[in-house]
């Protein structure tokens, strides 16, 4: 199990270019809406995600929106 104190990405376990989910605008909502993963300040897992996962989430959100427009 990965603990909250470790500086790792919550999604891919990368240790580089991390951003706090609660400081990034709408990132927690995006993770929940796209992946159905609930992140809370009180859970025991890391609350940071890496830039690679942020990019992947953003790309997937855009892809999902394009698919819904068709």
Beta strands, then each sheet from edge to edge (+ up, - down):
strand 1: 18-20
strand 2: 48-50
sheet 1: 1+ 2-
end
